[in-house]
Amino acid sequence: MTRLLITHRTGYNYVRKVTLSYNEARMTPLTDPQQVVLESTLKVSPSSAAVSTYRDYWGTRVTAFDMQSAHEALEVTAVTTVEVSRIERIPADDEVVTWDHLRSDEVINEYGDWLPQTGLTDPDPEVSANALRLAADRNPHQAVHAILEWIKQEMSYVQGVTGVQTNARDAWDSRKGVCQDLAHLAIGAFRSIGIPARYISGYLHPRSSAGIGETVAGQSHAWVEWWDGEWRGWDPTNSGPVSDFHVSVARGRDYKDVSPLKGILSGGGGSTLNVKVEITRVA
């Protein structure tokens, strides 16, 4: 078990005044069987913003706010204390569903949201062909790990090559990308062989050796979950299971469903973005 205090600040400084904006923030971690939010606040500056909250279709807590007075800057600060307790459980062969069960109406009906490809996950034909090859003579759980190992060998983690609009095909063409690209690539490969998969956004405490009370520069991060009898998580960037140092914030079909902060505005004339994440282990 790990208890983490997370402070996430996102700020925009505009070239010219913004006269009106409508925004959504997905910056509050989930409470689920693996983690519990103990305390959470989200503040918007300027304080004149009209704020409301709701759960979106995927179960993510969304803070919606609109600014109807002129402003030259916008800052959103989320502060959360969350307790995480994850256990990697390697399933026995008889605990993993069969391919026939994955193709059954029962599974397709229940997990149908996580099977279709999106514009960001749709895989290159080479990726689909290799996923199918690696799945041969393996059960779904074994196939997933064979695909993850193959992606690890083929892709290089390189910052600055891709952006939030980059899709799995473009990342595959360059064989380079960041956590978002590796997640989209893996999800596309899993879905291409009929394995339900979803995109997870959240935070990663980058240094497990940090002492209690020590604050470190955290990271916004992305990883994947797939279903082969139960939902399981994996971090393709770090080639390992998600741990007590991964904090889930949002789940969706791809990045577009989980963007931390998005909106529409009138005016501005461009902006400068500043993001800072700090994580302190408190237990």
C-alpha positions as CSV (number, residue, x, y, z in Angstrom):
1,M,0.0,0.0,0.0
2,T,1.2,3.5,-0.9
3,R,-0.4,6.8,0.1
4,L,0.4,9.7,-2.2
5,L,-0.3,13.4,-2.2
6,I,-0.5,14.8,-5.7
7,T,-0.6,18.4,-6.8
8,H,-1.3,19.1,-10.5
9,R,-1.2,22.6,-11.8
10,T,-2.1,23.5,-15.4
11,G,-1.9,27.1,-16.5
12,Y,-2.5,29.1,-19.7
13,N,-1.2,32.6,-20.3
14,Y,-2.9,34.2,-23.3
15,V,-1.5,36.6,-25.8
16,R,-4.7,38.6,-25.7
17,K,-7.7,38.6,-23.4
18,V,-10.1,35.7,-23.6
19,T,-13.7,37.0,-23.4
20,L,-15.4,33.7,-22.9
21,S,-14.4,30.0,-22.3
22,Y,-16.0,26.7,-21.6
23,N,-13.8,24.0,-20.1
24,E,-13.6,20.4,-18.7
25,A,-10.9,19.1,-16.4
26,R,-10.3,15.4,-15.8
27,M,-7.7,15.7,-13.0
28,T,-9.3,13.9,-10.0
29,P,-8.2,10.3,-9.5
30,L,-10.7,7.4,-9.6
31,T,-11.8,5.4,-6.6
32,D,-11.9,1.7,-7.5
33,P,-10.9,-1.6,-6.0
34,Q,-7.2,-0.7,-6.4
35,Q,-7.2,2.8,-5.1
36,V,-9.2,5.1,-2.8
37,V,-9.3,8.9,-3.0
38,L,-9.1,10.1,0.6
39,E,-9.2,13.8,0.0
40,S,-9.5,15.9,-3.2
41,T,-9.9,19.6,-4.2
42,L,-9.9,21.3,-7.5
43,K,-9.6,25.1,-7.8
44,V,-10.0,27.3,-10.8
45,S,-8.4,30.8,-11.1
46,P,-9.8,33.4,-11.8
47,S,-12.3,32.5,-9.1
48,S,-15.2,33.9,-11.0
49,A,-15.6,30.7,-12.9
50,A,-18.9,28.9,-12.6
51,V,-18.0,25.3,-11.6
52,S,-19.9,22.0,-11.6
53,T,-19.0,18.3,-11.5
54,Y,-20.3,15.1,-13.1
55,R,-19.3,11.6,-14.0
56,D,-18.8,11.0,-17.7
57,Y,-19.9,7.9,-19.6
58,W,-16.6,6.1,-18.7
59,G,-16.9,6.8,-15.0
60,T,-14.4,9.7,-14.8
61,R,-15.0,12.6,-12.5
62,V,-15.2,15.7,-14.6
63,T,-15.1,19.3,-13.3
64,A,-16.8,21.6,-15.8
65,F,-16.4,25.3,-15.6
66,D,-17.1,28.4,-17.7
67,M,-15.5,31.8,-17.6
68,Q,-17.8,34.6,-18.8
69,S,-15.6,37.5,-17.8
70,A,-12.4,38.7,-19.6
71,H,-9.2,37.1,-18.4
72,E,-5.6,36.9,-19.5
73,A,-4.7,33.7,-17.7
74,L,-6.3,30.5,-16.5
75,E,-5.0,28.1,-13.9
76,V,-6.4,24.8,-12.6
77,T,-5.0,23.2,-9.5
78,A,-6.0,19.7,-8.4
79,V,-4.8,18.4,-5.0
80,T,-5.5,14.8,-4.1
81,T,-4.5,12.3,-1.4
82,V,-5.0,8.8,-2.7
83,E,-4.2,5.4,-1.3
84,V,-3.1,2.8,-3.8
85,S,-2.9,-1.0,-3.2
86,R,-2.3,-3.1,-6.3
87,I,-1.4,-6.8,-6.5
88,E,-0.2,-8.3,-9.7
89,R,-1.9,-11.7,-9.9
90,I,-0.7,-14.1,-12.6
91,P,-3.7,-16.2,-13.6
92,A,-3.8,-19.9,-13.9
93,D,-4.6,-21.1,-17.4
94,D,-8.1,-22.1,-16.4
95,E,-8.7,-18.6,-15.1
96,V,-8.2,-17.0,-18.5
97,V,-11.2,-17.0,-20.9
98,T,-10.9,-18.8,-24.1
99,W,-10.9,-17.3,-27.6
100,D,-14.3,-18.7,-28.2
101,H,-15.6,-17.0,-25.1
102,L,-14.1,-13.7,-26.1
103,R,-16.0,-13.9,-29.4
104,S,-19.3,-14.8,-27.7
105,D,-22.3,-12.6,-27.7
106,E,-22.1,-12.3,-23.9
107,V,-18.6,-10.8,-24.0
108,I,-19.3,-8.6,-27.0
109,N,-22.4,-7.2,-25.4
110,E,-20.7,-6.5,-22.0
111,Y,-17.4,-5.2,-23.3
112,G,-18.5,-3.8,-26.7
113,D,-17.3,-0.3,-25.8
114,W,-13.7,-1.5,-25.6
115,L,-13.6,-3.6,-28.8
116,P,-14.0,-1.1,-31.8
117,Q,-10.9,0.7,-33.1
118,T,-10.8,4.5,-33.0
119,G,-8.9,7.0,-35.2
120,L,-6.1,7.0,-32.7
121,T,-5.8,3.2,-32.1
122,D,-6.6,1.8,-35.6
123,P,-3.4,-0.3,-36.2
124,D,-1.2,-0.6,-39.2
125,P,-1.9,-3.8,-41.1
126,E,1.6,-5.0,-40.1
127,V,0.7,-4.6,-36.5
128,S,-2.6,-6.5,-36.9
129,A,-0.8,-9.3,-38.8
130,N,1.8,-9.7,-36.1
131,A,-0.8,-9.6,-33.3
132,L,-2.6,-12.4,-35.1
133,R,0.6,-14.4,-35.5
134,L,1.6,-13.9,-31.9
135,A,-1.8,-15.1,-30.7
136,A,-1.6,-18.4,-32.5
137,D,-1.2,-21.3,-30.1
138,R,-1.5,-19.0,-27.1
139,N,-4.4,-18.2,-24.8
140,P,-5.5,-14.5,-24.7
141,H,-3.4,-13.7,-21.6
142,Q,-0.3,-15.2,-23.2
143,A,-1.0,-13.4,-26.4
144,V,-1.2,-10.0,-24.7
145,H,2.2,-10.5,-23.1
146,A,3.7,-11.7,-26.4
147,I,2.4,-8.6,-28.1
148,L,3.7,-6.3,-25.4
149,E,7.2,-7.9,-25.6
150,W,7.1,-7.4,-29.4
151,I,6.2,-3.7,-29.1
152,K,9.0,-3.3,-26.6
153,Q,11.5,-4.6,-29.1
154,E,10.1,-2.6,-32.0
155,M,9.4,0.8,-30.5
156,S,11.7,3.4,-29.0
157,Y,10.7,5.9,-26.3
158,V,11.5,9.3,-27.8
159,Q,10.0,12.6,-26.7
160,G,9.2,15.4,-29.1
161,V,8.5,13.2,-32.2
162,T,4.8,12.8,-31.7
163,G,1.9,14.9,-30.3
164,V,-1.6,14.5,-28.8
165,Q,-3.1,14.1,-32.3
166,T,-0.6,11.3,-33.4
167,N,-2.3,8.0,-34.1
168,A,-1.0,4.5,-33.7
169,R,-0.2,4.1,-37.4
170,D,2.0,7.3,-37.5
171,A,3.8,6.2,-34.3
172,W,4.4,2.8,-35.8
173,D,5.8,4.3,-39.0
174,S,8.4,6.2,-37.1
175,R,8.9,3.4,-34.5
176,K,9.2,6.2,-32.0
177,G,6.8,7.8,-29.4
178,V,5.9,8.4,-25.8
179,C,3.6,6.7,-23.3
180,Q,0.4,7.9,-25.2
181,D,1.7,6.3,-28.4
182,L,2.7,3.0,-26.9
183,A,-0.7,2.8,-25.2
184,H,-2.5,3.4,-28.5
185,L,-0.4,0.9,-30.3
186,A,-0.9,-1.8,-27.7
187,I,-4.7,-1.1,-27.5
188,G,-5.0,-1.3,-31.3
189,A,-3.1,-4.6,-31.4
190,F,-5.2,-6.1,-28.6
191,R,-8.5,-5.0,-30.2
192,S,-7.5,-6.3,-33.6
193,I,-7.6,-9.9,-32.2
194,G,-10.8,-9.4,-30.2
195,I,-9.4,-8.6,-26.8
196,P,-11.2,-5.7,-25.0
197,A,-8.8,-2.9,-24.1
198,R,-8.9,0.6,-22.7
199,Y,-6.7,3.6,-22.3
200,I,-5.8,4.8,-18.8
201,S,-4.5,8.3,-18.0
202,G,-3.1,9.2,-14.6
203,Y,0.1,9.9,-12.6
204,L,3.3,8.1,-12.1
205,H,5.5,8.6,-9.1
206,P,8.9,8.1,-10.9
207,R,11.1,7.2,-7.9
208,S,9.9,4.4,-5.6
209,S,13.0,4.9,-3.4
210,A,11.9,8.4,-2.4
211,G,11.4,8.7,1.3
212,I,8.2,9.4,3.2
213,G,7.5,13.2,3.0
214,E,9.9,13.7,0.1
215,T,8.3,15.6,-2.8
216,V,9.4,14.7,-6.3
217,A,8.5,16.0,-9.8
218,G,5.7,13.6,-10.9
219,Q,4.6,12.7,-14.4
220,S,1.3,12.6,-16.2
221,H,1.3,9.2,-17.7
222,A,-0.7,6.7,-19.8
223,W,-0.9,2.9,-19.8
224,V,-3.3,0.2,-20.8
225,E,-5.9,-2.3,-19.3
226,W,-7.2,-5.4,-21.1
227,W,-9.8,-8.0,-20.2
228,D,-9.1,-11.7,-20.4
229,G,-11.4,-12.8,-17.7
230,E,-10.7,-9.8,-15.5
231,W,-9.2,-6.4,-16.1
232,R,-5.5,-6.2,-15.9
233,G,-3.1,-3.3,-16.2
234,W,0.3,-2.9,-17.8
235,D,2.6,0.1,-18.4
236,P,4.2,-0.3,-21.9
237,T,6.5,2.6,-21.3
238,N,8.2,0.9,-18.3
239,S,7.6,-2.7,-19.5
240,G,5.9,-3.8,-16.3
241,P,2.6,-4.1,-14.5
242,V,1.0,-1.1,-13.0
243,S,2.1,-0.6,-9.4
244,D,1.3,1.2,-6.2
245,F,3.0,4.2,-7.8
246,H,0.5,4.5,-10.7
247,V,-2.6,6.5,-9.9
248,S,-5.5,6.2,-12.3
249,V,-7.4,9.3,-13.2
250,A,-9.5,8.5,-16.3
251,R,-10.4,5.5,-18.5
252,G,-11.5,5.8,-22.1
253,R,-11.2,4.4,-25.6
254,D,-8.2,6.6,-26.4
255,Y,-6.6,9.9,-25.4
256,K,-9.5,12.0,-26.6
257,D,-11.8,10.5,-23.9
258,V,-9.4,11.4,-21.1
259,S,-7.7,14.7,-21.9
260,P,-6.8,16.3,-18.6
261,L,-8.0,19.8,-19.6
262,K,-9.9,20.9,-22.7
263,G,-12.3,23.6,-23.8
264,I,-13.3,26.2,-26.3
265,L,-12.7,29.9,-26.0
266,S,-13.3,33.2,-27.7
267,G,-10.2,35.4,-28.1
268,G,-6.8,34.7,-26.7
269,G,-4.7,34.9,-29.9
270,G,-2.6,32.0,-28.7
271,S,-1.3,30.9,-25.4
272,T,1.6,29.5,-23.4
273,L,1.0,26.3,-21.4
274,N,2.6,25.5,-18.1
275,V,2.1,22.2,-16.4
276,K,3.6,21.1,-13.0
277,V,3.0,17.8,-11.2
278,E,4.4,17.2,-7.7
279,I,4.0,13.9,-5.8
280,T,4.8,13.3,-2.2
281,R,4.7,9.9,-0.6
282,V,3.0,10.3,2.8
283,A,2.7,6.6,3.8
